[in-house]
Amino acid sequence: MGDGFSINISGQDLKKISDRYSQLKLEHEKSKVDKSSSDYLCTYFLLAGFEECLEYVGIDHKIFENGIEPLE
């Protein structure tokens, strides 16, 4: 049973989402190394919020863990 919501995303858009997810994840990992608690919290909440937004529209953020390439 559907909830009446559907979304169409192009391959190019998926690539942009993947790139942004990778960038946020990299910034978060870097903030762990830098030992700055404020940077860590900022990047944590940015990444967590991005993941939550993806989940809200029905996209599992784990598909972006290793990046994706658009289909030709």
PDB file of N, CA, C and O in Angstrom:
ATOM      1  N   MET A   1       0.841  -1.176   0.000  1.00  0.00           N
ATOM      2  CA  MET A   1       0.000   0.000   0.000  1.00  0.00           C
ATOM      3  C   MET A   1       0.884   1.236   0.000  1.00  0.00           C
ATOM      4  O   MET A   1       1.715   1.406   0.892  1.00  0.00           O
ATOM      5  N   GLY A   2       0.714   2.083  -0.975  1.00  0.00           N
ATOM      6  CA  GLY A   2       1.513   3.295  -1.073  1.00  0.00           C
ATOM      7  C   GLY A   2       0.908   4.437  -0.289  1.00  0.00           C
ATOM      8  O   GLY A   2      -0.258   4.407   0.104  1.00  0.00           O
ATOM      9  N   ASP A   3       1.725   5.432  -0.075  1.00  0.00           N
ATOM     10  CA  ASP A   3       1.248   6.606   0.655  1.00  0.00           C
ATOM     11  C   ASP A   3       0.901   7.746  -0.291  1.00  0.00           C
ATOM     12  O   ASP A   3       0.641   8.862   0.160  1.00  0.00           O
ATOM     13  N   GLY A   4       0.891   7.488  -1.599  1.00  0.00           N
ATOM     14  CA  GLY A   4       0.551   8.505  -2.563  1.00  0.00           C
ATOM     15  C   GLY A   4       1.692   9.436  -2.900  1.00  0.00           C
ATOM     16  O   GLY A   4       1.474  10.478  -3.518  1.00  0.00           O
ATOM     17  N   PHE A   5       2.895   9.090  -2.513  1.00  0.00           N
ATOM     18  CA  PHE A   5       4.048   9.948  -2.748  1.00  0.00           C
ATOM     19  C   PHE A   5       5.031   9.208  -3.635  1.00  0.00           C
ATOM     20  O   PHE A   5       5.371   8.056  -3.366  1.00  0.00           O
ATOM     21  N   SER A   6       5.484   9.862  -4.683  1.00  0.00           N
ATOM     22  CA  SER A   6       6.515   9.264  -5.514  1.00  0.00           C
ATOM     23  C   SER A   6       7.492  10.355  -5.929  1.00  0.00           C
ATOM     24  O   SER A   6       7.153  11.537  -5.961  1.00  0.00           O
ATOM     25  N   ILE A   7       8.701   9.936  -6.243  1.00  0.00           N
ATOM     26  CA  ILE A   7       9.742  10.888  -6.629  1.00  0.00           C
ATOM     27  C   ILE A   7      10.530  10.285  -7.786  1.00  0.00           C
ATOM     28  O   ILE A   7      10.871   9.102  -7.775  1.00  0.00           O
ATOM     29  N   ASN A   8      10.807  11.101  -8.762  1.00  0.00           N
ATOM     30  CA  ASN A   8      11.627  10.690  -9.900  1.00  0.00           C
ATOM     31  C   ASN A   8      12.931  11.469  -9.844  1.00  0.00           C
ATOM     32  O   ASN A   8      12.929  12.700  -9.812  1.00  0.00           O
ATOM     33  N   ILE A   9      14.028  10.756  -9.832  1.00  0.00           N
ATOM     34  CA  ILE A   9      15.338  11.388  -9.752  1.00  0.00           C
ATOM     35  C   ILE A   9      16.175  10.913 -10.930  1.00  0.00           C
ATOM     36  O   ILE A   9      16.281   9.715 -11.192  1.00  0.00           O
ATOM     37  N   SER A  10      16.759  11.859 -11.626  1.00  0.00           N
ATOM     38  CA  SER A  10      17.598  11.496 -12.770  1.00  0.00           C
ATOM     39  C   SER A  10      18.938  10.953 -12.278  1.00  0.00           C
ATOM     40  O   SER A  10      19.312  11.145 -11.121  1.00  0.00           O
ATOM     41  N   GLY A  11      19.641  10.284 -13.156  1.00  0.00           N
ATOM     42  CA  GLY A  11      20.978   9.779 -12.821  1.00  0.00           C
ATOM     43  C   GLY A  11      21.923  10.896 -12.427  1.00  0.00           C
ATOM     44  O   GLY A  11      22.749  10.732 -11.529  1.00  0.00           O
ATOM     45  N   GLN A  12      21.801  12.039 -13.104  1.00  0.00           N
ATOM     46  CA  GLN A  12      22.652  13.187 -12.798  1.00  0.00           C
ATOM     47  C   GLN A  12      22.347  13.722 -11.390  1.00  0.00           C
ATOM     48  O   GLN A  12      23.256  14.094 -10.649  1.00  0.00           O
ATOM     49  N   ASP A  13      21.061  13.753 -11.037  1.00  0.00           N
ATOM     50  CA  ASP A  13      20.685  14.204  -9.698  1.00  0.00           C
ATOM     51  C   ASP A  13      21.188  13.242  -8.625  1.00  0.00           C
ATOM     52  O   ASP A  13      21.639  13.671  -7.563  1.00  0.00           O
ATOM     53  N   LEU A  14      21.111  11.950  -8.902  1.00  0.00           N
ATOM     54  CA  LEU A  14      21.636  10.960  -7.955  1.00  0.00           C
ATOM     55  C   LEU A  14      23.130  11.149  -7.750  1.00  0.00           C
ATOM     56  O   LEU A  14      23.634  11.003  -6.637  1.00  0.00           O
ATOM     57  N   LYS A  15      23.839  11.476  -8.829  1.00  0.00           N
ATOM     58  CA  LYS A  15      25.279  11.725  -8.735  1.00  0.00           C
ATOM     59  C   LYS A  15      25.548  12.945  -7.858  1.00  0.00           C
ATOM     60  O   LYS A  15      26.471  12.926  -7.042  1.00  0.00           O
ATOM     61  N   LYS A  16      24.755  14.005  -8.015  1.00  0.00           N
ATOM     62  CA  LYS A  16      24.913  15.202  -7.192  1.00  0.00           C
ATOM     63  C   LYS A  16      24.638  14.902  -5.720  1.00  0.00           C
ATOM     64  O   LYS A  16      25.354  15.380  -4.839  1.00  0.00           O
ATOM     65  N   ILE A  17      23.605  14.114  -5.460  1.00  0.00           N
ATOM     66  CA  ILE A  17      23.295  13.722  -4.082  1.00  0.00           C
ATOM     67  C   ILE A  17      24.447  12.907  -3.514  1.00  0.00           C
ATOM     68  O   ILE A  17      24.867  13.125  -2.378  1.00  0.00           O
ATOM     69  N   SER A  18      24.954  11.974  -4.298  1.00  0.00           N
ATOM     70  CA  SER A  18      26.070  11.142  -3.874  1.00  0.00           C
ATOM     71  C   SER A  18      27.307  11.977  -3.569  1.00  0.00           C
ATOM     72  O   SER A  18      27.983  11.757  -2.564  1.00  0.00           O
ATOM     73  N   ASP A  19      27.595  12.935  -4.443  1.00  0.00           N
ATOM     74  CA  ASP A  19      28.761  13.807  -4.234  1.00  0.00           C
ATOM     75  C   ASP A  19      28.608  14.631  -2.957  1.00  0.00           C
ATOM     76  O   ASP A  19      29.564  14.787  -2.197  1.00  0.00           O
ATOM     77  N   ARG A  20      27.419  15.152  -2.725  1.00  0.00           N
ATOM     78  CA  ARG A  20      27.180  15.958  -1.515  1.00  0.00           C
ATOM     79  C   ARG A  20      27.292  15.085  -0.269  1.00  0.00           C
ATOM     80  O   ARG A  20      27.875  15.501   0.733  1.00  0.00           O
ATOM     81  N   TYR A  21      26.740  13.885  -0.328  1.00  0.00           N
ATOM     82  CA  TYR A  21      26.838  12.969   0.810  1.00  0.00           C
ATOM     83  C   TYR A  21      28.304  12.651   1.103  1.00  0.00           C
ATOM     84  O   TYR A  21      28.721  12.648   2.262  1.00  0.00           O
ATOM     85  N   SER A  22      29.078  12.387   0.061  1.00  0.00           N
ATOM     86  CA  SER A  22      30.501  12.084   0.233  1.00  0.00           C
ATOM     87  C   SER A  22      31.237  13.277   0.832  1.00  0.00           C
ATOM     88  O   SER A  22      32.101  13.110   1.693  1.00  0.00           O
ATOM     89  N   GLN A  23      30.897  14.475   0.377  1.00  0.00           N
ATOM     90  CA  GLN A  23      31.538  15.681   0.896  1.00  0.00           C
ATOM     91  C   GLN A  23      31.224  15.869   2.382  1.00  0.00           C
ATOM     92  O   GLN A  23      32.119  16.164   3.173  1.00  0.00           O
ATOM     93  N   LEU A  24      29.962  15.701   2.759  1.00  0.00           N
ATOM     94  CA  LEU A  24      29.587  15.842   4.174  1.00  0.00           C
ATOM     95  C   LEU A  24      30.270  14.786   5.036  1.00  0.00           C
ATOM     96  O   LEU A  24      30.734  15.074   6.139  1.00  0.00           O
ATOM     97  N   LYS A  25      30.324  13.564   4.519  1.00  0.00           N
ATOM     98  CA  LYS A  25      30.962  12.474   5.264  1.00  0.00           C
ATOM     99  C   LYS A  25      32.461  12.753   5.446  1.00  0.00           C
ATOM    100  O   LYS A  25      33.008  12.522   6.524  1.00  0.00           O
ATOM    101  N   LEU A  26      33.119  13.248   4.396  1.00  0.00           N
ATOM    102  CA  LEU A  26      34.538  13.580   4.467  1.00  0.00           C
ATOM    103  C   LEU A  26      34.787  14.708   5.470  1.00  0.00           C
ATOM    104  O   LEU A  26      35.721  14.637   6.269  1.00  0.00           O
ATOM    105  N   GLU A  27      33.952  15.746   5.426  1.00  0.00           N
ATOM    106  CA  GLU A  27      34.086  16.854   6.376  1.00  0.00           C
ATOM    107  C   GLU A  27      33.907  16.362   7.810  1.00  0.00           C
ATOM    108  O   GLU A  27      34.612  16.803   8.717  1.00  0.00           O
ATOM    109  N   HIS A  28      32.965  15.450   8.006  1.00  0.00           N
ATOM    110  CA  HIS A  28      32.731  14.904   9.345  1.00  0.00           C
ATOM    111  C   HIS A  28      33.936  14.084   9.816  1.00  0.00           C
ATOM    112  O   HIS A  28      34.363  14.214  10.963  1.00  0.00           O
ATOM    113  N   GLU A  29      34.478  13.249   8.941  1.00  0.00           N
ATOM    114  CA  GLU A  29      35.656  12.456   9.303  1.00  0.00           C
ATOM    115  C   GLU A  29      36.846  13.370   9.603  1.00  0.00           C
ATOM    116  O   GLU A  29      37.608  13.113  10.535  1.00  0.00           O
ATOM    117  N   LYS A  30      37.004  14.429   8.818  1.00  0.00           N
ATOM    118  CA  LYS A  30      38.096  15.373   9.039  1.00  0.00           C
ATOM    119  C   LYS A  30      37.945  16.071  10.384  1.00  0.00           C
ATOM    120  O   LYS A  30      38.939  16.311  11.068  1.00  0.00           O
ATOM    121  N   SER A  31      36.721  16.398  10.771  1.00  0.00           N
ATOM    122  CA  SER A  31      36.494  17.086  12.043  1.00  0.00           C
ATOM    123  C   SER A  31      36.851  16.193  13.227  1.00  0.00           C
ATOM    124  O   SER A  31      37.204  16.692  14.295  1.00  0.00           O
ATOM    125  N   LYS A  32      36.761  14.865  13.044  1.00  0.00           N
ATOM    126  CA  LYS A  32      37.176  13.938  14.112  1.00  0.00           C
ATOM    127  C   LYS A  32      38.678  14.035  14.338  1.00  0.00           C
ATOM    128  O   LYS A  32      39.146  13.986  15.475  1.00  0.00           O
ATOM    129  N   VAL A  33      39.429  14.174  13.252  1.00  0.00           N
ATOM    130  CA  VAL A  33      40.882  14.250  13.313  1.00  0.00           C
ATOM    131  C   VAL A  33      41.324  15.597  13.880  1.00  0.00           C
ATOM    132  O   VAL A  33      42.284  15.666  14.648  1.00  0.00           O
ATOM    133  N   ASP A  34      40.628  16.662  13.502  1.00  0.00           N
ATOM    134  CA  ASP A  34      40.984  18.008  13.942  1.00  0.00           C
ATOM    135  C   ASP A  34      40.717  18.235  15.428  1.00  0.00           C
ATOM    136  O   ASP A  34      41.226  19.192  16.012  1.00  0.00           O
ATOM    137  N   LYS A  35      39.934  17.374  16.028  1.00  0.00           N
ATOM    138  CA  LYS A  35      39.627  17.435  17.466  1.00  0.00           C
ATOM    139  C   LYS A  35      38.899  18.719  17.872  1.00  0.00           C
ATOM    140  O   LYS A  35      39.011  19.150  19.020  1.00  0.00           O
ATOM    141  N   SER A  36      38.168  19.326  16.964  1.00  0.00           N
ATOM    142  CA  SER A  36      37.382  20.505  17.289  1.00  0.00           C
ATOM    143  C   SER A  36      35.949  20.061  17.572  1.00  0.00           C
ATOM    144  O   SER A  36      35.247  19.600  16.672  1.00  0.00           O
ATOM    145  N   SER A  37      35.523  20.202  18.817  1.00  0.00           N
ATOM    146  CA  SER A  37      34.197  19.713  19.180  1.00  0.00           C
ATOM    147  C   SER A  37      33.090  20.479  18.468  1.00  0.00           C
ATOM    148  O   SER A  37      32.066  19.889  18.122  1.00  0.00           O
ATOM    149  N   SER A  38      33.269  21.781  18.241  1.00  0.00           N
ATOM    150  CA  SER A  38      32.212  22.533  17.556  1.00  0.00           C
ATOM    151  C   SER A  38      32.125  22.118  16.086  1.00  0.00           C
ATOM    152  O   SER A  38      31.027  21.968  15.551  1.00  0.00           O
ATOM    153  N   ASP A  39      33.277  21.931  15.429  1.00  0.00           N
ATOM    154  CA  ASP A  39      33.252  21.462  14.038  1.00  0.00           C
ATOM    155  C   ASP A  39      32.662  20.061  13.953  1.00  0.00           C
ATOM    156  O   ASP A  39      31.902  19.752  13.035  1.00  0.00           O
ATOM    157  N   TYR A  40      33.018  19.215  14.918  1.00  0.00           N
ATOM    158  CA  TYR A  40      32.495  17.848  14.937  1.00  0.00           C
ATOM    159  C   TYR A  40      30.972  17.860  15.038  1.00  0.00           C
ATOM    160  O   TYR A  40      30.290  17.160  14.289  1.00  0.00           O
ATOM    161  N   LEU A  41      30.446  18.650  15.956  1.00  0.00           N
ATOM    162  CA  LEU A  41      28.992  18.706  16.131  1.00  0.00           C
ATOM    163  C   LEU A  41      28.296  19.279  14.900  1.00  0.00           C
ATOM    164  O   LEU A  41      27.255  18.777  14.478  1.00  0.00           O
ATOM    165  N   CYS A  42      28.875  20.330  14.331  1.00  0.00           N
ATOM    166  CA  CYS A  42      28.280  20.917  13.123  1.00  0.00           C
ATOM    167  C   CYS A  42      28.230  19.902  11.987  1.00  0.00           C
ATOM    168  O   CYS A  42      27.195  19.726  11.344  1.00  0.00           O
ATOM    169  N   THR A  43      29.348  19.241  11.748  1.00  0.00           N
ATOM    170  CA  THR A  43      29.378  18.270  10.641  1.00  0.00           C
ATOM    171  C   THR A  43      28.511  17.059  10.950  1.00  0.00           C
ATOM    172  O   THR A  43      27.909  16.481  10.046  1.00  0.00           O
ATOM    173  N   TYR A  44      28.442  16.671  12.213  1.00  0.00           N
ATOM    174  CA  TYR A  44      27.576  15.545  12.603  1.00  0.00           C
ATOM    175  C   TYR A  44      26.119  15.863  12.275  1.00  0.00           C
ATOM    176  O   TYR A  44      25.419  15.056  11.664  1.00  0.00           O
ATOM    177  N   PHE A  45      25.671  17.047  12.689  1.00  0.00           N
ATOM    178  CA  PHE A  45      24.272  17.403  12.460  1.00  0.00           C
ATOM    179  C   PHE A  45      23.974  17.650  10.987  1.00  0.00           C
ATOM    180  O   PHE A  45      22.869  17.353  10.532  1.00  0.00           O
ATOM    181  N   LEU A  46      24.927  18.183  10.232  1.00  0.00           N
ATOM    182  CA  LEU A  46      24.731  18.330   8.789  1.00  0.00           C
ATOM    183  C   LEU A  46      24.561  16.963   8.128  1.00  0.00           C
ATOM    184  O   LEU A  46      23.655  16.761   7.320  1.00  0.00           O
ATOM    185  N   LEU A  47      25.442  16.029   8.481  1.00  0.00           N
ATOM    186  CA  LEU A  47      25.389  14.691   7.908  1.00  0.00           C
ATOM    187  C   LEU A  47      24.121  13.958   8.344  1.00  0.00           C
ATOM    188  O   LEU A  47      23.447  13.336   7.523  1.00  0.00           O
ATOM    189  N   ALA A  48      23.803  14.031   9.622  1.00  0.00           N
ATOM    190  CA  ALA A  48      22.604  13.360  10.136  1.00  0.00           C
ATOM    191  C   ALA A  48      21.338  13.952   9.512  1.00  0.00           C
ATOM    192  O   ALA A  48      20.406  13.219   9.182  1.00  0.00           O
ATOM    193  N   GLY A  49      21.306  15.259   9.354  1.00  0.00           N
ATOM    194  CA  GLY A  49      20.150  15.899   8.736  1.00  0.00           C
ATOM    195  C   GLY A  49      19.997  15.514   7.278  1.00  0.00           C
ATOM    196  O   GLY A  49      18.886  15.294   6.796  1.00  0.00           O
ATOM    197  N   PHE A  50      21.128  15.432   6.572  1.00  0.00           N
ATOM    198  CA  PHE A  50      21.100  15.021   5.167  1.00  0.00           C
ATOM    199  C   PHE A  50      20.575  13.592   5.056  1.00  0.00           C
ATOM    200  O   PHE A  50      19.746  13.291   4.198  1.00  0.00           O
ATOM    201  N   GLU A  51      21.066  12.717   5.932  1.00  0.00           N
ATOM    202  CA  GLU A  51      20.607  11.323   5.924  1.00  0.00           C
ATOM    203  C   GLU A  51      19.116  11.247   6.236  1.00  0.00           C
ATOM    204  O   GLU A  51      18.393  10.456   5.629  1.00  0.00           O
ATOM    205  N   GLU A  52      18.655  12.064   7.178  1.00  0.00           N
ATOM    206  CA  GLU A  52      17.243  12.052   7.541  1.00  0.00           C
ATOM    207  C   GLU A  52      16.368  12.550   6.382  1.00  0.00           C
ATOM    208  O   GLU A  52      15.287  12.013   6.142  1.00  0.00           O
ATOM    209  N   CYS A  53      16.837  13.565   5.676  1.00  0.00           N
ATOM    210  CA  CYS A  53      16.094  14.057   4.513  1.00  0.00           C
ATOM    211  C   CYS A  53      15.984  12.983   3.446  1.00  0.00           C
ATOM    212  O   CYS A  53      14.923  12.794   2.851  1.00  0.00           O
ATOM    213  N   LEU A  54      17.082  12.283   3.207  1.00  0.00           N
ATOM    214  CA  LEU A  54      17.034  11.193   2.233  1.00  0.00           C
ATOM    215  C   LEU A  54      16.036  10.125   2.664  1.00  0.00           C
ATOM    216  O   LEU A  54      15.246   9.636   1.856  1.00  0.00           O
ATOM    217  N   GLU A  55      16.080   9.772   3.935  1.00  0.00           N
ATOM    218  CA  GLU A  55      15.154   8.757   4.459  1.00  0.00           C
ATOM    219  C   GLU A  55      13.710   9.220   4.321  1.00  0.00           C
ATOM    220  O   GLU A  55      12.821   8.426   4.013  1.00  0.00           O
ATOM    221  N   TYR A  56      13.487  10.496   4.549  1.00  0.00           N
ATOM    222  CA  TYR A  56      12.134  11.049   4.473  1.00  0.00           C
ATOM    223  C   TYR A  56      11.522  10.864   3.092  1.00  0.00           C
ATOM    224  O   TYR A  56      10.319  10.630   2.979  1.00  0.00           O
ATOM    225  N   VAL A  57      12.327  10.963   2.046  1.00  0.00           N
ATOM    226  CA  VAL A  57      11.813  10.777   0.684  1.00  0.00           C
ATOM    227  C   VAL A  57      12.004   9.341   0.190  1.00  0.00           C
ATOM    228  O   VAL A  57      11.795   9.053  -0.989  1.00  0.00           O
ATOM    229  N   GLY A  58      12.399   8.445   1.095  1.00  0.00           N
ATOM    230  CA  GLY A  58      12.460   7.027   0.756  1.00  0.00           C
ATOM    231  C   GLY A  58      13.751   6.548   0.143  1.00  0.00           C
ATOM    232  O   GLY A  58      13.776   5.513  -0.522  1.00  0.00           O
ATOM    233  N   ILE A  59      14.840   7.294   0.357  1.00  0.00           N
ATOM    234  CA  ILE A  59      16.136   6.893  -0.189  1.00  0.00           C
ATOM    235  C   ILE A  59      17.040   6.457   0.954  1.00  0.00           C
ATOM    236  O   ILE A  59      17.255   7.214   1.900  1.00  0.00           O
ATOM    237  N   ASP A  60      17.566   5.252   0.874  1.00  0.00           N
ATOM    238  CA  ASP A  60      18.487   4.745   1.883  1.00  0.00           C
ATOM    239  C   ASP A  60      19.867   5.349   1.648  1.00  0.00           C
ATOM    240  O   ASP A  60      20.478   5.114   0.605  1.00  0.00           O
ATOM    241  N   HIS A  61      20.361   6.124   2.608  1.00  0.00           N
ATOM    242  CA  HIS A  61      21.645   6.816   2.440  1.00  0.00           C
ATOM    243  C   HIS A  61      22.811   5.856   2.251  1.00  0.00           C
ATOM    244  O   HIS A  61      23.867   6.259   1.762  1.00  0.00           O
ATOM    245  N   LYS A  62      22.639   4.603   2.629  1.00  0.00           N
ATOM    246  CA  LYS A  62      23.738   3.635   2.517  1.00  0.00           C
ATOM    247  C   LYS A  62      24.120   3.365   1.062  1.00  0.00           C
ATOM    248  O   LYS A  62      25.228   2.903   0.789  1.00  0.00           O
ATOM    249  N   ILE A  63      23.209   3.649   0.126  1.00  0.00           N
ATOM    250  CA  ILE A  63      23.570   3.433  -1.285  1.00  0.00           C
ATOM    251  C   ILE A  63      24.634   4.420  -1.738  1.00  0.00           C
ATOM    252  O   ILE A  63      25.254   4.219  -2.782  1.00  0.00           O
ATOM    253  N   PHE A  64      24.857   5.482  -0.973  1.00  0.00           N
ATOM    254  CA  PHE A  64      25.844   6.495  -1.333  1.00  0.00           C
ATOM    255  C   PHE A  64      27.178   6.303  -0.613  1.00  0.00           C
ATOM    256  O   PHE A  64      28.097   7.099  -0.803  1.00  0.00           O
ATOM    257  N   GLU A  65      27.296   5.269   0.200  1.00  0.00           N
ATOM    258  CA  GLU A  65      28.512   5.051   0.994  1.00  0.00           C
ATOM    259  C   GLU A  65      29.780   5.024   0.143  1.00  0.00           C
ATOM    260  O   GLU A  65      30.802   5.582   0.543  1.00  0.00           O
ATOM    261  N   ASN A  66      29.728   4.389  -1.016  1.00  0.00           N
ATOM    262  CA  ASN A  66      30.899   4.288  -1.882  1.00  0.00           C
ATOM    263  C   ASN A  66      30.785   5.143  -3.124  1.00  0.00           C
ATOM    264  O   ASN A  66      31.565   4.990  -4.065  1.00  0.00           O
ATOM    265  N   GLY A  67      29.818   6.042  -3.132  1.00  0.00           N
ATOM    266  CA  GLY A  67      29.588   6.879  -4.305  1.00  0.00           C
ATOM    267  C   GLY A  67      28.868   6.098  -5.381  1.00  0.00           C
ATOM    268  O   GLY A  67      28.883   4.867  -5.395  1.00  0.00           O
ATOM    269  N   ILE A  68      28.241   6.827  -6.276  1.00  0.00           N
ATOM    270  CA  ILE A  68      27.569   6.190  -7.411  1.00  0.00           C
ATOM    271  C   ILE A  68      27.891   6.960  -8.666  1.00  0.00           C
ATOM    272  O   ILE A  68      28.228   8.143  -8.619  1.00  0.00           O
ATOM    273  N   GLU A  69      27.788   6.296  -9.763  1.00  0.00           N
ATOM    274  CA  GLU A  69      27.992   6.918 -11.065  1.00  0.00           C
ATOM    275  C   GLU A  69      26.644   6.874 -11.799  1.00  0.00           C
ATOM    276  O   GLU A  69      25.930   5.873 -11.732  1.00  0.00           O
ATOM    277  N   PRO A  70      26.304   7.954 -12.493  1.00  0.00           N
ATOM    278  CA  PRO A  70      25.039   7.932 -13.241  1.00  0.00           C
ATOM    279  C   PRO A  70      25.080   6.921 -14.377  1.00  0.00           C
ATOM    280  O   PRO A  70      26.136   6.641 -14.943  1.00  0.00           O
ATOM    281  N   LEU A  71      23.927   6.386 -14.694  1.00  0.00           N
ATOM    282  CA  LEU A  71      23.826   5.451 -15.817  1.00  0.00           C
ATOM    283  C   LEU A  71      23.903   6.241 -17.115  1.00  0.00           C
ATOM    284  O   LEU A  71      23.373   7.349 -17.205  1.00  0.00           O
ATOM    285  N   GLU A  72      24.540   5.694 -18.084  1.00  0.00           N
ATOM    286  CA  GLU A  72      24.674   6.373 -19.392  1.00  0.00           C
ATOM    287  C   GLU A  72      23.447   6.129 -20.219  1.00  0.00           C
ATOM    288  O   GLU A  72      23.358   6.611 -21.349  1.00  0.00           O
TER     289      GLU A  72
END
